[in-house]
Amino acid sequence: MQDSVTKYDVIIIGGGAAGLMCAATAAQRGRRVLVLEKANKVGKKILMSGGGRCNFTNYSIEAENYIANNPHFCKSALSRYSQWDFIALTERYGIAYEERKHGQLFCRGSAKEILAMLLGECEAAGVEINSSSEIGLISSHQGDGPGYQLEVNARRLWCQSLVVASGALSIPTLGGSDIGYAIARQFGLSLTECRAGLVPFMFSDFMKAICERLSGLALEVEVHCRGQSFRENLLFTHRGLSGPVSLQISNYWQPGDELQINLLPDVDATAWLLAAKQSQGKSRLATLLNKHLARGLVAELQALWWPELGASPLAEFSDKHLKSIGEQLNAWCLKPSATEGYRTAEVTLGGVDTDGISSKTMEAKQQKGLYFVGEVLDVSGHLGGFNFQWAWSSGYSAGLVV
Ligand SMILES: Cc1cc2nc3c(=O)[nH]c(=O)nc-3n(C[C@H](O)[C@H](O)[C@H](O)COP(=O)(O)OP(=O)(O)OC[C@H]3O[C@@H](n4cnc5c(N)ncnc54)[C@H](O)[C@@H]3O)c2cc1C
C-alpha cells in the first residue's frame, strides 16, 4: 500500500448509469471527480439494455411507476432532472430514438450511443475513470477535514464526497454486487428487504410441462396480482412465463401468491360461450377458441378444462361447465413456484432505506458527505425506461451538490 494519498473532491463507486451521470454533473461544476469501476469496462448494463437499444426513458414518468417503501421519495429528483432533460441531452448528441408502446423511448441505432454520450460528457468535464478497481477498506476520515479514505488497488485515495452508485444484486455477470449495502451498513444506514424484480416466473406443478410445450408462444393478456394489473405480452418459455407482462407483475408478486391471467381481456368469455352455445351449437369449443387463441394453447386448455368433451359439439356442454370455462379464460389462476431470481432479474427491489437519505441531494442524513444514487436505493421502476430515468435523475441530483 502506498503511503501518499491522492485527493479528489468526489469519488464515485460504480461506473453505471447513475454513477456516470453523477460524475459528469459534478465535474461540470468544476469538481475533481474519480469514478471507480470494478469491471474491466463501465456501463455494461447500459449496453445490454433494451435488447441492445436501451429503453433510456419514458414520455410519461410518474411516481406511480416506482415501487419503494416511501412512494414520495423519488418525486424531487425526478422533477429536478426529468425525462425531457435526458431527451434534450440525447438530441444534443444527435442520437436517433423512437417511441414504442406506452411511451417507451429506445435508441434507433444502438445502446452504445447512450454510453458514448455519457462518456463524452464525462471526458469533456475532465472526469477520471478507473476500471478494474478493487475497493478495500473505506473509512470516514477527519485528517484533512471531513471526508473518506479508500484503499483501492494498493493506492490510498481521499475524497470529500463519496457517492455509492454500485447498483444492486441483479445479474452478477453484468456487475450486480452488494458492496453498496455493505457500505450503507458500515455507516449505520438501514436496508429494506431485497428481492429480484422484473424477472420471469418458474413453475413446479403441471404448468412446468405446459410452458415447455408452449415455449416461444406469445400473446397479449392482462395479469392481476395483489391489486395490480398489467396488459402486455405474455411469453411461454421452457422455464416458465416471461414477456413484459410477467416482468411487470413480478415486482408485486410474493412467494405463494397466485397470478390471475385474463387470456381474453376484450371478451366476457362466459357470456360469449353461452351465446355461442345457442348460435353455433354444432361447433366444437376448440374450433371457436382457435379464432382468438393459438391452437397449441387451446389444446392445452382443452386437456385441462374439458378433456372428455374434446370431440363434442358446444350444445352438449352444460351451462355450468361453460360458465366455469369462461371464468377461467378471464381469470386463469396459476401459482408460480418461484422467480428466476437475481440471475436474470432486470432490477433488485428494496435496498438502502430512503428514510435515511435526503430526497433532494441523495446524501445520507446522518453521514455527511456520503451519497447513494441509482438502483442501490430502495426505488425500483416498472419496465419501460423508468429505471434508467431514476438513475439519471438521482445521479444528477447528487452531482449538483457533491
Ligand atoms: C439485462 C437488463 C436490461 C435492462 N434494460 C433496461 C432498459 O431498457 N431500461 C431501463 O430503464 N432499465 C433497464 N434495466 C435496468 C437498468 O439497467 C438499471 O436500473 C440501471 O442500470 C441502474 O443503474 P445504476 O447506475 O444504479 O447501476 P448499474 O448500471 O448496475 O451500475 C453499477 C456499476 O457499479 C459497478 N460495481 C458494482 N460493484 C462494484 C464495486 N465493488 N466496485 C466498483 N464498482 C462496482 C458495476 O460493475 C456497475 O458498472 C435493465 C437491466 C438489465 C439487467
The ligand as an SDF file (V2000), in Angstrom:
LIG
                    3D

 53 58  0  0  0  0  0  0  0  0999 V2000
  -30.4940   -7.0610  -18.9900 C   0  0  0  0  0  0  0  0  0  0  0  0
  -31.0040   -5.7600  -18.4410 C   0  0  0  0  0  0  0  0  0  0  0  0
  -31.7080   -4.8970  -19.2790 C   0  0  0  0  0  0  0  0  0  0  0  0
  -32.1990   -3.6980  -18.7750 C   0  0  0  0  0  0  0  0  0  0  0  0
  -32.8710   -2.8670  -19.6240 N   0  0  0  0  0  0  0  0  0  0  0  0
  -33.3400   -1.6830  -19.1520 C   0  0  0  0  0  0  0  0  0  0  0  0
  -33.9650   -0.7550  -20.0360 C   0  0  0  0  0  0  0  0  0  0  0  0
  -34.0270   -0.9510  -21.2640 O   0  0  0  0  0  0  0  0  0  0  0  0
  -34.4720    0.3950  -19.4850 N   0  0  0  0  0  0  0  0  0  0  0  0
  -34.3600    0.6880  -18.1460 C   0  0  0  0  0  0  0  0  0  0  0  0
  -34.8230    1.7410  -17.7060 O   0  0  0  0  0  0  0  0  0  0  0  0
  -33.7290   -0.1590  -17.3030 N   0  0  0  0  0  0  0  0  0  0  0  0
  -33.2040   -1.3170  -17.7800 C   0  0  0  0  0  0  0  0  0  0  0  0
  -32.5440   -2.1690  -16.9230 N   0  0  0  0  0  0  0  0  0  0  0  0
  -32.3250   -1.7330  -15.5380 C   0  0  0  0  0  0  0  0  0  0  0  0
  -31.1450   -0.7410  -15.5070 C   0  0  0  0  0  0  0  0  0  0  0  0
  -30.0470   -1.3270  -16.2020 O   0  0  0  0  0  0  0  0  0  0  0  0
  -30.7160   -0.4130  -14.0710 C   0  0  0  0  0  0  0  0  0  0  0  0
  -31.8320    0.0250  -13.3400 O   0  0  0  0  0  0  0  0  0  0  0  0
  -29.6560    0.6730  -14.0730 C   0  0  0  0  0  0  0  0  0  0  0  0
  -28.5230    0.2320  -14.7980 O   0  0  0  0  0  0  0  0  0  0  0  0
  -29.2400    1.0340  -12.6530 C   0  0  0  0  0  0  0  0  0  0  0  0
  -28.2120    1.9850  -12.7310 O   0  0  0  0  0  0  0  0  0  0  0  0
  -27.0990    2.0410  -11.5910 P   0  0  0  0  0  0  0  0  0  0  0  0
  -26.0840    3.0090  -12.0730 O   0  0  0  0  0  0  0  0  0  0  0  0
  -27.7230    2.2660  -10.2730 O   0  0  0  0  0  0  0  0  0  0  0  0
  -26.4740    0.5830  -11.5520 O   0  0  0  0  0  0  0  0  0  0  0  0
  -25.6390   -0.1630  -12.6820 P   0  0  0  0  0  0  0  0  0  0  0  0
  -25.9620    0.3690  -14.0110 O   0  0  0  0  0  0  0  0  0  0  0  0
  -25.8190   -1.5990  -12.4010 O   0  0  0  0  0  0  0  0  0  0  0  0
  -24.1230    0.2730  -12.3800 O   0  0  0  0  0  0  0  0  0  0  0  0
  -23.4570   -0.1250  -11.2310 C   0  0  0  0  0  0  0  0  0  0  0  0
  -21.9870   -0.1930  -11.5520 C   0  0  0  0  0  0  0  0  0  0  0  0
  -21.2730   -0.4230  -10.3510 O   0  0  0  0  0  0  0  0  0  0  0  0
  -20.2620   -1.3810  -10.5930 C   0  0  0  0  0  0  0  0  0  0  0  0
  -19.8860   -2.0030   -9.3350 N   0  0  0  0  0  0  0  0  0  0  0  0
  -20.5330   -2.9710   -8.6430 C   0  0  0  0  0  0  0  0  0  0  0  0
  -19.8110   -3.3290   -7.5660 N   0  0  0  0  0  0  0  0  0  0  0  0
  -18.6960   -2.5500   -7.5610 C   0  0  0  0  0  0  0  0  0  0  0  0
  -17.5640   -2.4640   -6.7110 C   0  0  0  0  0  0  0  0  0  0  0  0
  -17.3950   -3.2700   -5.6740 N   0  0  0  0  0  0  0  0  0  0  0  0
  -16.6090   -1.5570   -7.0030 N   0  0  0  0  0  0  0  0  0  0  0  0
  -16.7120   -0.7440   -8.0930 C   0  0  0  0  0  0  0  0  0  0  0  0
  -17.7650   -0.8070   -8.9590 N   0  0  0  0  0  0  0  0  0  0  0  0
  -18.7500   -1.6990   -8.6810 C   0  0  0  0  0  0  0  0  0  0  0  0
  -20.9060   -2.3330  -11.5920 C   0  0  0  0  0  0  0  0  0  0  0  0
  -19.9340   -3.0870  -12.2810 O   0  0  0  0  0  0  0  0  0  0  0  0
  -21.6630   -1.3640  -12.4810 C   0  0  0  0  0  0  0  0  0  0  0  0
  -20.8600   -0.8850  -13.5420 O   0  0  0  0  0  0  0  0  0  0  0  0
  -32.0270   -3.3640  -17.4080 C   0  0  0  0  0  0  0  0  0  0  0  0
  -31.3180   -4.2320  -16.5790 C   0  0  0  0  0  0  0  0  0  0  0  0
  -30.8070   -5.4040  -17.0710 C   0  0  0  0  0  0  0  0  0  0  0  0
  -30.0580   -6.3070  -16.1580 C   0  0  0  0  0  0  0  0  0  0  0  0
  1  2  1  0
  2  3  1  0
  2 52  2  0
  3  4  2  0
  4  5  1  0
  4 50  1  0
  5  6  2  0
  6  7  1  0
  6 13  1  0
  7  8  2  0
  7  9  1  0
  9 10  1  0
 10 11  2  0
 10 12  1  0
 12 13  2  0
 13 14  1  0
 14 15  1  0
 14 50  1  0
 15 16  1  0
 16 17  1  0
 16 18  1  0
 18 19  1  0
 18 20  1  0
 20 21  1  0
 20 22  1  0
 22 23  1  0
 23 24  1  0
 24 25  2  0
 24 26  1  0
 24 27  1  0
 27 28  1  0
 28 29  2  0
 28 30  1  0
 28 31  1  0
 31 32  1  0
 32 33  1  0
 33 34  1  0
 33 48  1  0
 34 35  1  0
 35 36  1  0
 35 46  1  0
 36 37  1  0
 36 45  1  0
 37 38  2  0
 38 39  1  0
 39 40  1  0
 39 45  2  0
 40 41  1  0
 40 42  2  0
 42 43  1  0
 43 44  2  0
 44 45  1  0
 46 47  1  0
 46 48  1  0
 48 49  1  0
 50 51  2  0
 51 52  1  0
 52 53  1  0
M  END
$$$$
